[in-house]
Amino acid sequence: MFAGTFKSGLIGLVATFAAPLGASVALAKSHPVYYPLGPAKGVYYKPDQGTARVGVLVMHRTVNFLSHPACTELPKRGFAVLCMNSRFDNNEVRVVWEQTALDVKAGVEFLKRQPGIEKVLLFGHSGGAPTMAFYQAVAENGVGFCKDPQRLTKCGDELTNLPPADGLVFADAHPGYPMTTLRGFNGSVINEETGEIDPSLDPFDPKNGYNPNGRSIYSEDFQKRYFIAQSTRMNKLIDKALAIKARMAEGKYLTRDNDIFVVPMAGNPVGGPGGTGSLHVLDPQIASIMSTVRPEKLLRNDGTIETRIIASVAAPDPRSRETNRAFDTGTKVYSINSFLSANAIRSTNSLDGIDQCSSNNSTVCAVRVISVPQMYAAMGGANFVRDNEMTFDEAKTKDKDYVVIEGATHGFTPCTACETTKGQYSNTMRNLFDYVAKWINARF
């Protein structure tokens, strides 16, 4: 049911969201109806029973979200849901990040027009998180937020007077796609044209800690050097792209508005967000990325809540050694505009030296100026446990909540590869959406 993504970084996620057999029963209850929404598109799902007071908008910048799990799970719990595709669905090359807010606006306005809807919430899953956070930040603070001189790209006045939403739900949220792109880069690359690498930084060399058969283990020294190298590579690519833009403006380049921008060994994920050059995909026990820094709420499979320091149970994936140099799985195909606006960010190192507000595609930067209630749910079998905690910490609002769903993959399904006993994480989908529904009903 989902269209394949084009270098979107969510290949495994799309497969996860394909509708299972029997889904027509749930769809029949929610009576989904397709609506064209300008250059975007949406499917409106009514609640299975009764009339909804709360409408929820679900969207990503490129991935097909028309049959996202929230589209049917939330209507089961009494909410109306508009699942949307942006004007850039399935086409990373065409993305101009700031224009995604216009599509969110169309969705918010649609929901506000529906009979009975009193509150509108934004549901930000994965790369949908910075999409929704960016919209709300501009809606609450005006275009001054997205025109800040610090940004690599800036918005136009067409984003003036966006209608704000009443709250946000973040589900395994990207801290911003540029950050996940940065961490997915193969940091050993020192020549973009020839693919030459620095062997001392090669994450796929057993001498540096790589294990082709299981968990890799990298020394603290290697991690430090590698995180710096990833930032160095990203900064050089940003400078290259900005130089091309300058030449375009001067009329000294082949084109004057845009061009293709290809980054080899940048890494689409093998089985979910992370990227084929990400150390934490190869070694999920890198605590600085994969674990909370303090005790947090863990929603156990049996529905109980335990408060403790939580480490992701994600399994290592050494397959990226083979996929990193392949075109389909290791090469990012952008345009100059899509790279700079949606995938680039300045940093000194990819761990904790990121200039969060150098990009408009930054959940972290956006939540610093958002005042409405926010809920953060990290998936305990995926890669964003610490990132969601960090974003939660940065959020301006006083009404915020953070929880980890035990054993859930990035697509909310049970992480069977993480299990030590069969069925250990069987209730991930139900637990997530029961928690979301309870949080929404308590506030709205």
C-alpha positions, 0 to 999 in steps of 0.5 A: 500500500505504501509507495517505495521511497526514493533515497528517503532513509526509511526503506525498512519503515515503508515495508513495515507500514504495508497494510496487513491482511484483514486491514479492510475490516478496520478501514471499513469502520473508519470510512477513509475518504481521499481528499486532494489538498492543493499539491498535497493529498490526504485520507481522512479517517473518522472514528470507528464509533461516535463523533470525534472532538480531536483531529490528528494530522499525520505527515512526513516530508517524503514518505507515503503516510496515507496508511500509517498505523496511526490512521487506523489505531487512533480512530479505534480510540475515538479520534479523527485522523488526517493522514497526508502525503506532502507535495514531495512524496517519494521524491527527495530530489524535489524537496524544498523543506520550508514548503512542507509547512504549507502542506501541514497548513492545508491539513490543519485547516481541513481538520478545523473545518470538520464538524465536531472537531474542537482541537487539532494535534500534530503526530510526528513520527520519524522524519514527520517529527521535524516536519510537525515541529517546524510548522508549529514553531513558525505558527507560534513565533512567525516567519522570524523563526525560519528566516533567522540568519543562522539557517542554511536556508530560509523561508519566505513570507508565504508562511505568515499566519499559519494556524497553530495546532493545540498539541504535538505527539512525537513517536520515535522522533528524528531530532531532525533529518539532517542529524540522522543524515550526519550520523549516517555518513561514512566518516572515513571518506576523504575524497567524494570523487574517488571514494578514497577513505582513511583506513584509521577511520574505517568503521568496517575494518576489524582493526577498528572494532568491526565485527561482521558477525554480530556486535561491533565494539569501537573504542572511545578514542575511535568514536571521538575521532569518527564523530568529528570526521562525520562533521568534517565531511558534512561541513565540506559538503555544505560548503560545496553546495553553498559555493554552487548556489553562489555561482548559480546566483552569479549566472556562472553555473550550468543551471541557475536554480538547482542541480543534482547533488550526489553523496556516496557512502552516505547510507540509507538504512538497512532496516530502519533510520540510522544509516549505513555509516552509523556506529550505533547501528553496528554497536547498539550499546553505544550508551551516549546515543542508545540509552537515557541519561537518567531514569525514565518511564518504560512502558512494559509489554504487560502494560505496567510502567517501570522507571529506570535508566533505559537502554535500547534493546536493538540488535546490531546490524553488520550488513551495512558493510556490504550496502555502504558502497552500493548505489541503491543502499549507500548513496544519497541522491539529492538536489542542491536545494533538498540537501541544504534545506532538508539534510544539512546541518553544521556541527563540530562532531556528530554526537553532541557538537551539533549546531541545532538551529543551523537548519530549519529541519531540526526538531530540537531547535523547533521545540525550544520555542513551542509552548503547546503540550507535547508527548514523546514516545521512544521505541525501545527496540530502535535508535532514538531512545536518547535523542527523544530524551534530549529533544524532550529536555530541550522543549520549552513547554512545561506540559510534556511527557516522555515514555519508552515503549519496551521492545518496539521497532521504529515502525512500532511493531515488536522487535522479534530480533531483540527478543530473548523469549518468543512474544516478549514484545508482542503488545508494542502497537497496542501499548503505544496507542493506548498511551497516546490516547490516554495522554490526549484525553487527559488534556484535550 
